[in-house]
Amino acid sequence: MDAPLDDTNVERFTGLLKEDGRDKSQFIAITHNKSTMEAANLLYGVTMEEEGVSKVISVRMKAAA
């Protein structure tokens, strides 16, 4: 849903997700946008290490210092 957005609007979008996420809400965003992924607390992805075998991976993001 963030694919057609320019950098300024991606920043507004991720700010909205962070703001609404403070109230224990959770969001699922399907994206390839680097800025959107950087705003996430947890990422899930699917990889194919060998042909025909998919694997789900997760990465918990650290908060910026």
Secondary structure, DSSP 8 states (H G I E B T S, - for coil): --TT--HHHHHHHHHHHHHHHTTT---------HHHHHT-SEEEEEEEEETTEEEEEEEE-----
